[in-house]
Amino acid sequence: MISLRENTCRYLRERCPLPVMGLMAVMLNTAPAMISNLPWVTAVRHGLSIFIGLIMLRMVDDLADLPVDRLKHPGRGLVTGEIQKELLRRVAMAGIVLLLLLNPDLVHIAGFVGIGIFYGAFYKFKKYIPIWWHPLMVNIIFMLIPVYAGGTMSRPFVYLAVFVWLGAVAHDFAHSAHDFNGGEQDPVGSLGRTASRRAALLGVSGFGIASVAGLIFWIDSGRPWGFLFTLALMCVVILRPAVRLVRQPDAQNAGLFYVRGFLFFLMPMAGLIVDQLLP
């Protein structure tokens, strides 16, 4: 029988490569923590919580989408049985408990409970929610991370949160543009080229609106030039693939955004870290 450790390792290798998840947590946490000048112990605790939270959300998402993945992604370990869902549920529950232990104050506990209720309701009623709303709802966590990491809801942090959230939403629309269909009641169906182009347009529009939010953050936060430079660079990087995706919203062009979509909001966070390090 497969052990809990082996089961978890298989899942992480397939769905949550630790270097990738760790890099994302560091980028999203470090910049807000440095701007707020948080104590390093608090910053490390927040970073670890973000890292665990992102992995737990991926696990919950995969467990909830298992019926659909049986049709769309038959080769995944959870579908083939190589990864046992009951063992993965234990790991997810343990991770949630660890999050609460890392954040023992009442404010954070209430926040995590609220997030849990939101995602629990989302996954329970997901099949009744139009597929066009899914990227906006499932990525809500990315709006909360910068505020949590910085420990404040001041105006610049709100715009930074909107920038990260819309970047994540745009990424989901863009890299899945070819895969939008009529809903989970017909998971292998398709609304055809029109729906794919609509998803592509929503993705490209999301990147554009996110850029505006990033620009407002740049102005409100004292014009950190590293942030602006990397944001402009990423806009240039995704421009040509964006045009290709709208013209031909197929799997090949959508796949170009799997990495680029994440880098769109992660690279400006790296630029923001550099801004804080420079005198």
Secondary structure as UniProt FT lines:
FT   HELIX           4..15
FT   HELIX           18..36
FT   HELIX           40..64
FT   HELIX           66..72
FT   TURN            74..75
FT   HELIX           77..80
FT   HELIX           85..102
FT   HELIX           106..125
FT   HELIX           126..128
FT   HELIX           131..133
FT   HELIX           134..138
FT   HELIX           140..150
FT   HELIX           155..175
FT   HELIX           177..179
FT   TURN            184..185
FT   TURN            187..188
FT   HELIX           192..220
FT   TURN            221..222
FT   HELIX           225..247
FT   HELIX           251..255
FT   HELIX           257..277
//
